[in-house]
Amino acid sequence: MRTLAALSLALVLAGVSGAAAATVLPRPGFPAPATRAGSGAVRFTILSSIAVDPAREVAYPRPHGVRIEGPDGNTMHLVVGPGYTLDLKNYAWPPRIASGERPYVYEQVVYANHAPDGRLYVETAHQTYAKSSFGLNGYLSAIDPNRGRLLWRSPAQVANAYNFVLLNDTVVTGYGYTAEPDYLYAIDRATGKVKGRVLLPSQAVRIARHGNTLTVDTYDHRMVVKVTGA
């Protein structure tokens, strides 16, 4: 009895008690970075942009309907949802890594969100310069969680903010880093293609939705952005 109790406790502490057996997703492709505004079907209008203290505390948004897990805070690769556990370890290592950069380019799960139709959107990114992975960083993926099947993958360098938001037929994401261009992106929920983008003053950190208007916290600004055509 003591052995069984100890085993049960160990499983709980390991975060696997009651979880479904993990489905390891096959290694995906690593598309090239987005270079333009795509179709331009979605337009962003900046209504206000106010400088704020870069040292302020910005809370991490919680994933919706899922848990993100891993052995430590830098290698989060499990997405646990109702009745499934998806292992995205094959998404983590880019196909090319610059010399000396391997400790910094693990593309972990940053955020995940269920759509009403059951589709799961997952953001994977490393937090260092894109050149460390030859530009192949900051992806959004659409996954059928029940079949463990990748539906599409966005271009690179569209998503490394704390979160993204769903807006009608669009996923709004943010990407940027020091000495790299910082953009807000509109990604088509059906295809993963870019439908629009707008340049930001610094890296997007958190995005909040209020109808068709967004509050975007960047590294050193708070912005209000109107979205049209989403």
Sequence and secondary structure as in RCSB ss.txt:
>XXXX:A:sequence
MRTLAALSLALVLAGVSGAAAATVLPRPGFPAPATRAGSGAVRFTILSSIAVDPAREVAYPRPHGVRIEGPDGNT
MHLVVGPGYTLDLKNYAWPPRIASGERPYVYEQVVYANHAPDGRLYVETAHQTYAKSSFGLNGYLSAIDPNRGRL
LWRSPAQVANAYNFVLLNDTVVTGYGYTAEPDYLYAIDRATGKVKGRVLLPSQAVRIARHGNTLTVDTYDHRMVV
KVTGA
>XXXX:A:secstr
 HHHHHHHHHHHHTT TT   EEE        B  S TT  SEEEEEEEEE  TTS       BS EEE SSTT 
  EEEETTEEEE GGGTS S   TT GGG   EEEEEEE TTS EEEEEE SS GGGGTT   EEEEEETTTTEE
EEE  BSS  SS  EEETTEEEEEEEETTEEEEEEEEETTT  EEEEEE SS EEEEEEETTEEEEEESSEEEEE
EEE  
